[in-house]
Amino acid sequence: PQLKAGFEKHLAQTKGHIERVEQVFELHGVKAKTVNCPAIDGILEEADDVSGDVEDKEVLDAALIASAQAVEHYEITRYGTLIAWAKQLGRSDCANVLAKNLKEEEATDRKLTEIAESKVNLQAAE
């Protein structure tokens, strides 16, 4: 239940992240457009492959957390880079908007670690 609730909360946060990224594009006078991300697609494909091979629910939860954290780490890296570029270009307005997303991604990663280390990994190891 805790893991599912965490994923649902992050899904709602992600919608806010999209709105903020669109806001940054608007600050540049450009309309944002959707593009595929091969890196994230690869992480999700790997997660799908692993989940299809795992029958034990506890092991599956541990694998899902690992995959979710791989996505989080990718997003953290990208937001960090975008913030650095925005600052370099003198766009603190954009950097500040993106920093909100970064802060939430880092918090999600910490929460996933907490769930994994306090419960899920222990159950998966049994």
N, CA, C and O atoms as a Tinker XYZ file with bonds, in Angstrom:
   504  protein
     1  N      0.808000   -1.213000    0.000000    73     2
     2  CA     0.000000    0.000000    0.000000    64     1     3
     3  C      0.851000    1.277000    0.000000    63     2     4     5
     4  O      0.526000    2.244000   -0.689000    81     3
     5  N      1.945000    1.274000    0.779000    73     3     6
     6  CA     2.799000    2.459000    0.854000    64     5     7
     7  C      3.475000    2.726000   -0.486000    63     6     8     9
     8  O      3.581000    3.875000   -0.915000    81     7
     9  N      3.931000    1.668000   -1.141000    73     7    10
    10  CA     4.593000    1.824000   -2.434000    64     9    11
    11  C      3.606000    2.316000   -3.489000    63    10    12    13
    12  O      3.910000    3.232000   -4.253000    81    11
    13  N      2.430000    1.707000   -3.526000    73    11    14
    14  CA     1.409000    2.114000   -4.495000    64    13    15
    15  C      1.017000    3.573000   -4.277000    63    14    16    17
    16  O      0.890000    4.337000   -5.233000    81    15
    17  N      0.827000    3.953000   -3.021000    73    15    18
    18  CA     0.465000    5.339000   -2.710000    64    17    19
    19  C      1.576000    6.296000   -3.142000    63    18    20    21
    20  O      1.310000    7.390000   -3.638000    81    19
    21  N      2.814000    5.871000   -2.949000    73    19    22
    22  CA     3.944000    6.698000   -3.368000    64    21    23
    23  C      3.987000    6.896000   -4.869000    63    22    24    25
    24  O      4.247000    7.998000   -5.352000    81    23
    25  N      3.726000    5.807000   -5.618000    73    23    26
    26  CA     3.700000    5.913000   -7.076000    64    25    27
    27  C      2.558000    6.819000   -7.529000    63    26    28    29
    28  O      2.729000    7.617000   -8.451000    81    27
    29  N      1.402000    6.701000   -6.891000    73    27    30
    30  CA     0.255000    7.539000   -7.259000    64    29    31
    31  C      0.535000    9.012000   -6.964000    63    30    32    33
    32  O      0.183000    9.889000   -7.753000    81    31
    33  N      1.173000    9.273000   -5.822000    73    31    34
    34  CA     1.514000   10.657000   -5.471000    64    33    35
    35  C      2.491000   11.228000   -6.494000    63    34    36    37
    36  O      2.356000   12.376000   -6.919000    81    35
    37  N      3.469000   10.426000   -6.883000    73    35    38
    38  CA     4.465000   10.925000   -7.830000    64    37    39
    39  C      3.853000   11.153000   -9.209000    63    38    40    41
    40  O      4.269000   12.061000   -9.929000    81    39
    41  N      2.884000   10.346000   -9.578000    73    39    42
    42  CA     2.196000   10.570000  -10.852000    64    41    43
    43  C      1.539000   11.947000  -10.857000    63    42    44    45
    44  O      1.614000   12.678000  -11.845000    81    43
    45  N      0.898000   12.290000   -9.750000    73    43    46
    46  CA     0.278000   13.612000   -9.646000    64    45    47
    47  C      1.346000   14.705000   -9.697000    63    46    48    49
    48  O      1.144000   15.740000  -10.333000    81    47
    49  N      2.480000   14.481000   -9.031000    73    47    50
    50  CA     3.576000   15.454000   -9.066000    64    49    51
    51  C      4.104000   15.632000  -10.482000    63    50    52    53
    52  O      4.435000   16.741000  -10.900000    81    51
    53  N      4.178000   14.533000  -11.207000    73    51    54
    54  CA     4.712000   14.580000  -12.570000    64    53    55
    55  C      3.879000   15.501000  -13.451000    63    54    56    57
    56  O      4.420000   16.196000  -14.312000    81    55
    57  N      2.582000   15.509000  -13.243000    73    55    58
    58  CA     1.728000   16.430000  -14.001000    64    57    59
    59  C      2.125000   17.878000  -13.718000    63    58    60    61
    60  O      2.141000   18.713000  -14.622000    81    59
    61  N      2.442000   18.165000  -12.463000    73    59    62
    62  CA     2.930000   19.496000  -12.107000    64    61    63
    63  C      4.283000   19.796000  -12.724000    63    62    64    65
    64  O      4.557000   20.929000  -13.122000    81    63
    65  N      5.137000   18.769000  -12.804000    73    63    66
    66  CA     6.453000   18.946000  -13.430000    64    65    67
    67  C      6.304000   19.327000  -14.898000    63    66    68    69
    68  O      7.014000   20.194000  -15.407000    81    67
    69  N      5.376000   18.668000  -15.558000    73    67    70
    70  CA     5.128000   18.974000  -16.976000    64    69    71
    71  C      4.679000   20.425000  -17.130000    63    70    72    73
    72  O      5.132000   21.135000  -18.028000    81    71
    73  N      3.792000   20.849000  -16.253000    73    71    74
    74  CA     3.315000   22.235000  -16.312000    64    73    75
    75  C      4.466000   23.217000  -16.112000    63    74    76    77
    76  O      4.526000   24.249000  -16.780000    81    75
    77  N      5.377000   22.898000  -15.195000    73    75    78
    78  CA     6.516000   23.790000  -14.961000    64    77    79
    79  C      7.457000   23.825000  -16.165000    63    78    80    81
    80  O      7.949000   24.888000  -16.542000    81    79
    81  N      7.702000   22.666000  -16.762000    73    79    82
    82  CA     8.563000   22.639000  -17.948000    64    81    83
    83  C      7.915000   23.457000  -19.068000    63    82    84    85
    84  O      8.599000   24.202000  -19.770000    81    83
    85  N      6.609000   23.317000  -19.233000    73    83    86
    86  CA     5.901000   24.124000  -20.232000    64    85    87
    87  C      6.037000   25.614000  -19.915000    63    86    88    89
    88  O      6.163000   26.441000  -20.818000    81    87
    89  N      6.010000   25.944000  -18.628000    73    87    90
    90  CA     6.175000   27.340000  -18.210000    64    89    91
    91  C      7.550000   27.870000  -18.625000    63    90    92    93
    92  O      7.667000   29.010000  -19.074000    81    91
    93  N      8.582000   27.048000  -18.474000    73    91    94
    94  CA     9.932000   27.462000  -18.875000    64    93    95
    95  C      9.982000   27.725000  -20.380000    63    94    96    97
    96  O     10.584000   28.703000  -20.824000    81    95
    97  N      9.355000   26.859000  -21.150000    73    95    98
    98  CA     9.304000   27.087000  -22.602000    64    97    99
    99  C      8.592000   28.405000  -22.903000    63    98   100   101
   100  O      9.034000   29.174000  -23.756000    81    99
   101  N      7.490000   28.659000  -22.197000    73    99   102
   102  CA     6.744000   29.904000  -22.404000    64   101   103
   103  C      7.601000   31.119000  -22.076000    63   102   104   105
   104  O      7.510000   32.145000  -22.750000    81   103
   105  N      8.435000   31.008000  -21.041000    73   103   106
   106  CA     9.334000   32.108000  -20.694000    64   105   107
   107  C     10.306000   32.416000  -21.829000    63   106   108   109
   108  O     10.832000   33.525000  -21.924000    81   107
   109  N     10.537000   31.430000  -22.682000    73   107   110
   110  CA    11.401000   31.604000  -23.852000    64   109   111
   111  C     10.597000   31.925000  -25.109000    63   110   112   113
   112  O     11.168000   32.078000  -26.189000    81   111
   113  N      9.279000   32.026000  -24.974000    73   111   114
   114  CA     8.442000   32.334000  -26.122000    64   113   115
   115  C      8.280000   31.177000  -27.086000    63   114   116   117
   116  O      8.018000   31.380000  -28.272000    81   115
   117  N      8.434000   29.972000  -26.582000    73   115   118
   118  CA     8.355000   28.769000  -27.414000    64   117   119
   119  C      7.316000   27.829000  -26.815000    63   118   120   121
   120  O      7.165000   27.746000  -25.597000    81   119
   121  N      6.609000   27.126000  -27.683000    73   119   122
   122  CA     5.643000   26.138000  -27.205000    64   121   123
   123  C      6.355000   24.797000  -27.031000    63   122   124   125
   124  O      7.073000   24.345000  -27.923000    81   123
   125  N      6.152000   24.173000  -25.884000    73   123   126
   126  CA     6.759000   22.861000  -25.618000    64   125   127
   127  C      6.097000   21.808000  -26.486000    63   126   128   129
   128  O      4.912000   21.901000  -26.806000    81   127
   129  N      6.873000   20.809000  -26.861000    73   127   130
   130  CA     6.299000   19.692000  -27.609000    64   129   131
   131  C      6.787000   18.385000  -26.988000    63   130   132   133
   132  O      7.860000   18.324000  -26.388000    81   131
   133  N      5.994000   17.372000  -27.144000    73   131   134
   134  CA     6.317000   16.061000  -26.596000    64   133   135
   135  C      7.312000   15.350000  -27.498000    63   134   136   137
   136  O      7.167000   15.341000  -28.721000    81   135
   137  N      8.323000   14.756000  -26.881000    73   135   138
   138  CA     9.292000   13.940000  -27.617000    64   137   139
   139  C      9.529000   12.652000  -26.830000    63   138   140   141
   140  O      9.360000   12.615000  -25.612000    81   139
   141  N      9.920000   11.608000  -27.538000    73   139   142
   142  CA    10.267000   10.360000  -26.867000    64   141   143
   143  C     11.663000   10.475000  -26.280000    63   142   144   145
   144  O     12.523000   11.171000  -26.820000    81   143
   145  N     11.873000    9.789000  -25.177000    73   143   146
   146  CA    13.184000    9.766000  -24.538000    64   145   147
   147  C     13.678000    8.324000  -24.538000    63   146   148   149
   148  O     13.213000    7.513000  -23.737000    81   147
   149  N     14.614000    7.997000  -25.424000    73   147   150
   150  CA    15.099000    6.616000  -25.504000    64   149   151
   151  C     15.662000    6.092000  -24.183000    63   150   152   153
   152  O     15.527000    4.905000  -23.888000    81   151
   153  N     16.285000    6.949000  -23.391000    73   151   154
   154  CA    16.850000    6.501000  -22.111000    64   153   155
   155  C     15.745000    6.034000  -21.163000    63   154   156   157
   156  O     15.839000    4.953000  -20.582000    81   155
   157  N     14.711000    6.838000  -21.011000    73   155   158
   158  CA    13.595000    6.459000  -20.135000    64   157   159
   159  C     12.864000    5.261000  -20.719000    63   158   160   161
   160  O     12.478000    4.349000  -19.988000    81   159
   161  N     12.672000    5.260000  -22.033000    73   159   162
   162  CA    12.024000    4.107000  -22.675000    64   161   163
   163  C     12.784000    2.822000  -22.362000    63   162   164   165
   164  O     12.173000    1.784000  -22.110000    81   163
   165  N     14.114000    2.890000  -22.378000    73   163   166
   166  CA    14.929000    1.717000  -22.073000    64   165   167
   167  C     14.767000    1.258000  -20.638000    63   166   168   169
   168  O     14.685000    0.059000  -20.372000    81   167
   169  N     14.722000    2.206000  -19.710000    73   167   170
   170  CA    14.524000    1.860000  -18.299000    64   169   171
   171  C     13.162000    1.204000  -18.112000    63   170   172   173
   172  O     13.041000    0.204000  -17.405000    81   171
   173  N     12.137000    1.767000  -18.746000    73   171   174
   174  CA    10.786000    1.213000  -18.613000    64   173   175
   175  C     10.678000   -0.164000  -19.267000    63   174   176   177
   176  O      9.992000   -1.048000  -18.754000    81   175
   177  N     11.353000   -0.338000  -20.390000    73   175   178
   178  CA    11.347000   -1.645000  -21.055000    64   177   179
   179  C     12.026000   -2.693000  -20.170000    63   178   180   181
   180  O     11.546000   -3.819000  -20.043000    81   179
   181  N     13.132000   -2.311000  -19.571000    73   179   182
   182  CA    13.830000   -3.221000  -18.662000    64   181   183
   183  C     12.939000   -3.577000  -17.469000    63   182   184   185
   184  O     12.885000   -4.737000  -17.059000    81   183
   185  N     12.246000   -2.589000  -16.918000    73   183   186
   186  CA    11.345000   -2.838000  -15.791000    64   185   187
   187  C     10.236000   -3.795000  -16.188000    63   186   188   189
   188  O      9.865000   -4.683000  -15.421000    81   187
   189  N      9.712000   -3.611000  -17.382000    73   187   190
   190  CA     8.657000   -4.491000  -17.879000    64   189   191
   191  C      9.176000   -5.915000  -18.048000    63   190   192   193
   192  O      8.491000   -6.877000  -17.699000    81   191
   193  N     10.380000   -6.047000  -18.582000    73   191   194
   194  CA    10.984000   -7.375000  -18.746000    64   193   195
   195  C     11.182000   -8.059000  -17.400000    63   194   196   197
   196  O     10.849000   -9.233000  -17.237000    81   195
   197  N     11.725000   -7.324000  -16.444000    73   195   198
   198  CA    11.978000   -7.892000  -15.117000    64   197   199
   199  C     10.672000   -8.270000  -14.435000    63   198   200   201
   200  O     10.564000   -9.346000  -13.849000    81   199
   201  N      9.683000   -7.391000  -14.510000    73   199   202
   202  CA     8.421000   -7.672000  -13.818000    64   201   203
   203  C      7.722000   -8.887000  -14.400000    63   202   204   205
   204  O      6.994000   -9.584000  -13.693000    81   203
   205  N      7.936000   -9.146000  -15.676000    73   203   206
   206  CA     7.337000  -10.329000  -16.288000    64   205   207
   207  C      7.992000  -11.616000  -15.846000    63   206   208   209
   208  O      7.389000  -12.685000  -15.935000    81   207
   209  N      9.234000  -11.523000  -15.365000    73   207   210
   210  CA     9.982000  -12.701000  -14.941000    64   209   211
   211  C      9.865000  -12.985000  -13.447000    63   210   212   213
   212  O     10.302000  -14.041000  -12.987000    81   211
   213  N      9.288000  -12.070000  -12.689000    73   211   214
   214  CA     9.253000  -12.192000  -11.228000    64   213   215
   215  C      7.860000  -12.600000  -10.767000    63   214   216   217
   216  O      6.865000  -11.960000  -11.107000    81   215
   217  N      7.807000  -13.663000   -9.994000    73   215   218
   218  CA     6.520000  -14.128000   -9.469000    64   217   219
   219  C      6.297000  -13.696000   -8.025000    63   218   220   221
   220  O      5.155000  -13.504000   -7.607000    81   219
   221  N      7.359000  -13.544000   -7.269000    73   219   222
   222  CA     7.270000  -13.180000   -5.855000    64   221   223
   223  C      6.940000  -11.691000   -5.733000    63   222   224   225
   224  O      7.676000  -10.849000   -6.247000    81   223
   225  N      5.834000  -11.364000   -5.052000    73   223   226
   226  CA     5.374000   -9.977000   -4.941000    64   225   227
   227  C      6.404000   -9.073000   -4.266000    63   226   228   229
   228  O      6.600000   -7.934000   -4.688000    81   227
   229  N      7.056000   -9.570000   -3.230000    73   227   230
   230  CA     8.039000   -8.752000   -2.519000    64   229   231
   231  C      9.249000   -8.454000   -3.406000    63   230   232   233
   232  O      9.767000   -7.337000   -3.408000    81   231
   233  N      9.688000   -9.453000   -4.152000    73   231   234
   234  CA    10.810000   -9.252000   -5.073000    64   233   235
   235  C     10.390000   -8.289000   -6.186000    63   234   236   237
   236  O     11.177000   -7.444000   -6.613000    81   235
   237  N      9.166000   -8.420000   -6.644000    73   235   238
   238  CA     8.653000   -7.512000   -7.673000    64   237   239
   239  C      8.650000   -6.073000   -7.166000    63   238   240   241
   240  O      9.058000   -5.160000   -7.884000    81   239
   241  N      8.192000   -5.867000   -5.931000    73   239   242
   242  CA     8.191000   -4.517000   -5.365000    64   241   243
   243  C      9.607000   -3.940000   -5.308000    63   242   244   245
   244  O      9.814000   -2.767000   -5.621000    81   243
   245  N     10.573000   -4.758000   -4.911000    73   243   246
   246  CA    11.962000   -4.295000   -4.858000    64   245   247
   247  C     12.451000   -3.926000   -6.259000    63   246   248   249
   248  O     13.139000   -2.920000   -6.437000    81   247
   249  N     12.097000   -4.737000   -7.245000    73   247   250
   250  CA    12.496000   -4.458000   -8.628000    64   249   251
   251  C     11.829000   -3.184000   -9.146000    63   250   252   253
   252  O     12.454000   -2.397000   -9.857000    81   251
   253  N     10.566000   -2.984000   -8.792000    73   251   254
   254  CA     9.864000   -1.771000   -9.224000    64   253   255
   255  C     10.493000   -0.525000   -8.618000    63   254   256   257
   256  O     10.617000    0.503000   -9.283000    81   255
   257  N     10.890000   -0.619000   -7.353000    73   255   258
   258  CA    11.559000    0.517000   -6.721000    64   257   259
   259  C     12.878000    0.806000   -7.426000    63   258   260   261
   260  O     13.201000    1.964000   -7.690000    81   259
   261  N     13.635000   -0.234000   -7.729000    73   259   262
   262  CA    14.918000   -0.038000   -8.419000    64   261   263
   263  C     14.705000    0.650000   -9.768000    63   262   264   265
   264  O     15.455000    1.555000  -10.134000    81   263
   265  N     13.696000    0.223000  -10.490000    73   263   266
   266  CA    13.401000    0.841000  -11.790000    64   265   267
   267  C     12.938000    2.285000  -11.620000    63   266   268   269
   268  O     13.353000    3.168000  -12.370000    81   267
   269  N     12.083000    2.518000  -10.638000    73   267   270
   270  CA    11.599000    3.877000  -10.387000    64   269   271
   271  C     12.763000    4.794000  -10.020000    63   270   272   273
   272  O     12.811000    5.947000  -10.447000    81   271
   273  N     13.695000    4.279000   -9.230000    73   271   274
   274  CA    14.839000    5.106000   -8.858000    64   273   275
   275  C     15.756000    5.363000  -10.050000    63   274   276   277
   276  O     16.377000    6.423000  -10.129000    81   275
   277  N     15.849000    4.423000  -10.967000    73   275   278
   278  CA    16.637000    4.667000  -12.178000    64   277   279
   279  C     16.039000    5.843000  -12.954000    63   278   280   281
   280  O     16.768000    6.697000  -13.459000    81   279
   281  N     14.722000    5.879000  -13.043000    73   279   282
   282  CA    14.044000    7.001000  -13.709000    64   281   283
   283  C     14.298000    8.292000  -12.930000    63   282   284   285
   284  O     14.623000    9.322000  -13.520000    81   283
   285  N     14.149000    8.234000  -11.607000    73   283   286
   286  CA    14.366000    9.424000  -10.777000    64   285   287
   287  C     15.779000    9.964000  -10.964000    63   286   288   289
   288  O     15.965000   11.171000  -11.114000    81   287
   289  N     16.771000    9.084000  -10.956000    73   287   290
   290  CA    18.153000    9.534000  -11.092000    64   289   291
   291  C     18.385000   10.189000  -12.454000    63   290   292   293
   292  O     19.114000   11.175000  -12.558000    81   291
   293  N     17.776000    9.647000  -13.476000    73   291   294
   294  CA    17.880000   10.254000  -14.805000    64   293   295
   295  C     17.267000   11.658000  -14.782000    63   294   296   297
   296  O     17.859000   12.613000  -15.284000    81   295
   297  N     16.079000   11.768000  -14.195000    73   295   298
   298  CA    15.403000   13.069000  -14.136000    64   297   299
   299  C     16.205000   14.064000  -13.301000    63   298   300   301
   300  O     16.321000   15.234000  -13.669000    81   299
   301  N     16.753000   13.608000  -12.188000    73   299   302
   302  CA    17.565000   14.479000  -11.337000    64   301   303
   303  C     18.755000   15.018000  -12.128000    63   302   304   305
   304  O     19.074000   16.205000  -12.053000    81   303
   305  N     19.398000   14.147000  -12.875000    73   303   306
   306  CA    20.536000   14.556000  -13.696000    64   305   307
   307  C     20.116000   15.596000  -14.729000    63   306   308   309
   308  O     20.790000   16.611000  -14.901000    81   307
   309  N     19.020000   15.348000  -15.405000    73   307   310
   310  CA    18.568000   16.270000  -16.451000    64   309   311
   311  C     18.162000   17.621000  -15.873000    63   310   312   313
   312  O     18.529000   18.663000  -16.417000    81   311
   313  N     17.404000   17.611000  -14.770000    73   311   314
   314  CA    17.022000   18.893000  -14.173000    64   313   315
   315  C     18.254000   19.653000  -13.697000    63   314   316   317
   316  O     18.337000   20.869000  -13.869000    81   315
   317  N     19.210000   18.947000  -13.102000    73   315   318
   318  CA    20.442000   19.604000  -12.664000    64   317   319
   319  C     21.165000   20.276000  -13.819000    63   318   320   321
   320  O     21.643000   21.403000  -13.692000    81   319
   321  N     21.242000   19.583000  -14.939000    73   319   322
   322  CA    21.891000   20.137000  -16.128000    64   321   323
   323  C     21.127000   21.351000  -16.649000    63   322   324   325
   324  O     21.729000   22.380000  -16.956000    81   323
   325  N     19.817000   21.233000  -16.749000    73   323   326
   326  CA    19.008000   22.353000  -17.251000    64   325   327
   327  C     19.117000   23.574000  -16.348000    63   326   328   329
   328  O     19.165000   24.705000  -16.831000    81   327
   329  N     19.155000   23.349000  -15.045000    73   327   330
   330  CA    19.300000   24.459000  -14.098000    64   329   331
   331  C     20.655000   25.142000  -14.296000    63   330   332   333
   332  O     20.743000   26.369000  -14.314000    81   331
   333  N     21.702000   24.339000  -14.444000    73   331   334
   334  CA    23.043000   24.908000  -14.665000    64   333   335
   335  C     23.078000   25.727000  -15.952000    63   334   336   337
   336  O     23.635000   26.825000  -15.977000    81   335
   337  N     22.490000   25.200000  -17.008000    73   335   338
   338  CA    22.458000   25.932000  -18.277000    64   337   339
   339  C     21.662000   27.226000  -18.141000    63   338   340   341
   340  O     22.079000   28.272000  -18.638000    81   339
   341  N     20.523000   27.152000  -17.471000    73   339   342
   342  CA    19.697000   28.351000  -17.298000    64   341   343
   343  C     20.470000   29.428000  -16.539000    63   342   344   345
   344  O     20.430000   30.602000  -16.909000    81   343
   345  N     21.164000   29.034000  -15.493000    73   343   346
   346  CA    21.959000   30.005000  -14.734000    64   345   347
   347  C     23.070000   30.593000  -15.601000    63   346   348   349
   348  O     23.321000   31.798000  -15.564000    81   347
   349  N     23.729000   29.741000  -16.378000    73   347   350
   350  CA    24.806000   30.204000  -17.257000    64   349   351
   351  C     24.289000   31.236000  -18.258000    63   350   352   353
   352  O     25.007000   32.163000  -18.633000    81   351
   353  N     23.053000   31.070000  -18.678000    73   351   354
   354  CA    22.440000   31.986000  -19.639000    64   353   355
   355  C     21.782000   33.194000  -18.968000    63   354   356   357
   356  O     21.162000   34.022000  -19.636000    81   355
   357  N     21.923000   33.287000  -17.650000    73   355   358
   358  CA    21.335000   34.405000  -16.929000    64   357   359
   359  C     19.831000   34.300000  -16.766000    63   358   360   361
   360  O     19.150000   35.304000  -16.557000    81   359
   361  N     19.315000   33.088000  -16.862000    73   359   362
   362  CA    17.866000   32.876000  -16.754000    64   361   363
   363  C     17.521000   32.261000  -15.402000    63   362   364   365
   364  O     17.095000   31.109000  -15.318000    81   363
   365  N     17.713000   33.050000  -14.344000    73   363   366
   366  CA    17.381000   32.561000  -13.009000    64   365   367
   367  C     15.886000   32.286000  -12.888000    63   366   368   369
   368  O     15.471000   31.460000  -12.075000    81   367
   369  N     15.074000   32.975000  -13.697000    73   367   370
   370  CA    13.637000   32.709000  -13.673000    64   369   371
   371  C     13.360000   31.256000  -14.064000    63   370   372   373
   372  O     12.560000   30.575000  -13.422000    81   371
   373  N     14.016000   30.798000  -15.102000    73   371   374
   374  CA    13.846000   29.407000  -15.548000    64   373   375
   375  C     14.470000   28.441000  -14.547000    63   374   376   377
   376  O     13.890000   27.404000  -14.229000    81   375
   377  N     15.656000   28.789000  -14.054000    73   375   378
   378  CA    16.338000   27.927000  -13.088000    64   377   379
   379  C     15.483000   27.722000  -11.845000    63   378   380   381
   380  O     15.418000   26.615000  -11.311000    81   379
   381  N     14.834000   28.771000  -11.388000    73   379   382
   382  CA    14.004000   28.668000  -10.185000    64   381   383
   383  C     12.800000   27.757000  -10.399000    63   382   384   385
   384  O     12.425000   26.998000   -9.506000    81   383
   385  N     12.201000   27.830000  -11.573000    73   383   386
   386  CA    11.061000   26.958000  -11.885000    64   385   387
   387  C     11.523000   25.504000  -11.925000    63   386   388   389
   388  O     10.883000   24.630000  -11.340000    81   387
   389  N     12.625000   25.248000  -12.609000    73   387   390
   390  CA    13.137000   23.880000  -12.728000    64   389   391
   391  C     13.629000   23.339000  -11.388000    63   390   392   393
   392  O     13.563000   22.135000  -11.143000    81   391
   393  N     14.121000   24.221000  -10.523000    73   391   394
   394  CA    14.603000   23.792000   -9.208000    64   393   395
   395  C     13.478000   23.187000   -8.369000    63   394   396   397
   396  O     13.723000   22.308000   -7.543000    81   395
   397  N     12.266000   23.647000   -8.575000    73   395   398
   398  CA    11.122000   23.057000   -7.858000    64   397   399
   399  C     10.943000   21.601000   -8.266000    63   398   400   401
   400  O     10.699000   20.738000   -7.423000    81   399
   401  N     11.064000   21.333000   -9.560000    73   399   402
   402  CA    10.965000   19.945000  -10.030000    64   401   403
   403  C     12.100000   19.105000   -9.461000    63   402   404   405
   404  O     11.881000   17.986000   -8.997000    81   403
   405  N     13.309000   19.646000   -9.498000    73   403   406
   406  CA    14.468000   18.917000   -8.988000    64   405   407
   407  C     14.279000   18.556000   -7.517000    63   406   408   409
   408  O     14.553000   17.428000   -7.108000    81   407
   409  N     13.817000   19.501000   -6.741000    73   407   410
   410  CA    13.610000   19.261000   -5.308000    64   409   411
   411  C     12.611000   18.125000   -5.092000    63   410   412   413
   412  O     12.823000   17.269000   -4.232000    81   411
   413  N     11.538000   18.111000   -5.855000    73   411   414
   414  CA    10.531000   17.049000   -5.715000    64   413   415
   415  C     11.069000   15.698000   -6.179000    63   414   416   417
   416  O     10.758000   14.671000   -5.576000    81   415
   417  N     11.872000   15.687000   -7.243000    73   415   418
   418  CA    12.463000   14.427000   -7.716000    64   417   419
   419  C     13.415000   13.861000   -6.665000    63   418   420   421
   420  O     13.420000   12.657000   -6.409000    81   419
   421  N     14.207000   14.721000   -6.067000    73   419   422
   422  CA    15.132000   14.269000   -5.021000    64   421   423
   423  C     14.372000   13.735000   -3.811000    63   422   424   425
   424  O     14.779000   12.741000   -3.211000    81   423
   425  N     13.277000   14.387000   -3.453000    73   423   426
   426  CA    12.464000   13.919000   -2.327000    64   425   427
   427  C     11.849000   12.559000   -2.637000    63   426   428   429
   428  O     11.786000   11.690000   -1.766000    81   427
   429  N     11.398000   12.373000   -3.865000    73   427   430
   430  CA    10.834000   11.082000   -4.267000    64   429   431
   431  C     11.892000    9.994000   -4.184000    63   430   432   433
   432  O     11.617000    8.895000   -3.703000    81   431
   433  N     13.096000   10.290000   -4.649000    73   431   434
   434  CA    14.184000    9.313000   -4.587000    64   433   435
   435  C     14.480000    8.928000   -3.136000    63   434   436   437
   436  O     14.659000    7.749000   -2.828000    81   435
   437  N     14.531000    9.918000   -2.253000    73   435   438
   438  CA    14.779000    9.619000   -0.830000    64   437   439
   439  C     13.663000    8.757000   -0.249000    63   438   440   441
   440  O     13.925000    7.830000    0.518000    81   439
   441  N     12.425000    9.062000   -0.612000    73   439   442
   442  CA    11.288000    8.290000   -0.104000    64   441   443
   443  C     11.351000    6.852000   -0.607000    63   442   444   445
   444  O     11.089000    5.921000    0.154000    81   443
   445  N     11.692000    6.659000   -1.868000    73   443   446
   446  CA    11.820000    5.301000   -2.405000    64   445   447
   447  C     12.919000    4.532000   -1.682000    63   446   448   449
   448  O     12.761000    3.346000   -1.390000    81   447
   449  N     14.027000    5.199000   -1.394000    73   447   450
   450  CA    15.109000    4.556000   -0.644000    64   449   451
   451  C     14.621000    4.151000    0.739000    63   450   452   453
   452  O     14.906000    3.049000    1.208000    81   451
   453  N     13.892000    5.041000    1.384000    73   451   454
   454  CA    13.358000    4.755000    2.720000    64   453   455
   455  C     12.428000    3.540000    2.691000    63   454   456   457
   456  O     12.529000    2.659000    3.545000    81   455
   457  N     11.535000    3.493000    1.721000    73   455   458
   458  CA    10.605000    2.364000    1.607000    64   457   459
   459  C     11.378000    1.077000    1.344000    63   458   460   461
   460  O     11.096000    0.040000    1.946000    81   459
   461  N     12.348000    1.149000    0.448000    73   459   462
   462  CA    13.131000   -0.046000    0.107000    64   461   463
   463  C     13.914000   -0.551000    1.307000    63   462   464   465
   464  O     13.871000   -1.739000    1.625000    81   463
   465  N     14.625000    0.342000    1.970000    73   463   466
   466  CA    15.513000   -0.080000    3.044000    64   465   467
   467  C     14.781000   -0.456000    4.322000    63   466   468   469
   468  O     15.254000   -1.305000    5.077000    81   467
   469  N     13.644000    0.158000    4.574000    73   467   470
   470  CA    12.934000   -0.124000    5.822000    64   469   471
   471  C     12.027000   -1.339000    5.743000    63   470   472   473
   472  O     11.677000   -1.916000    6.772000    81   471
   473  N     11.642000   -1.738000    4.535000    73   471   474
   474  CA    10.653000   -2.805000    4.445000    64   473   475
   475  C     10.824000   -3.703000    3.225000    63   474   476   477
   476  O     11.038000   -4.907000    3.366000    81   475
   477  N     10.733000   -3.139000    2.058000    73   475   478
   478  CA    10.603000   -3.930000    0.829000    64   477   479
   479  C     11.804000   -4.835000    0.589000    63   478   480   481
   480  O     11.633000   -6.019000    0.300000    81   479
   481  N     13.013000   -4.299000    0.703000    73   479   482
   482  CA    14.192000   -5.128000    0.450000    64   481   483
   483  C     14.307000   -6.261000    1.464000    63   482   484   485
   484  O     14.721000   -7.369000    1.122000    81   483
   485  N     13.941000   -5.978000    2.709000    73   483   486
   486  CA    13.985000   -7.017000    3.745000    64   485   487
   487  C     13.016000   -8.145000    3.418000    63   486   488   489
   488  O     13.350000   -9.322000    3.553000    81   487
   489  N     11.818000   -7.775000    2.989000    73   487   490
   490  CA    10.815000   -8.785000    2.636000    64   489   491
   491  C     11.235000   -9.565000    1.397000    63   490   492   493
   492  O     10.994000  -10.770000    1.311000    81   491
   493  N     11.854000   -8.894000    0.449000    73   491   494
   494  CA    12.277000   -9.567000   -0.783000    64   493   495
   495  C     13.390000  -10.572000   -0.513000    63   494   496   497
   496  O     13.511000  -11.578000   -1.212000    81   495
   497  N     14.197000  -10.296000    0.497000    73   495   498
   498  CA    15.330000  -11.166000    0.811000    64   497   499
   499  C     14.913000  -12.445000    1.536000    63   498   500   501
   500  O     15.692000  -13.396000    1.608000    81   499
   501  N     13.710000  -12.475000    2.066000    73   499   502
   502  CA    13.259000  -13.650000    2.838000    64   501   503
   503  C     12.948000  -14.828000    1.945000    63   502   504
   504  O     12.558000  -15.888000    2.434000    81   503
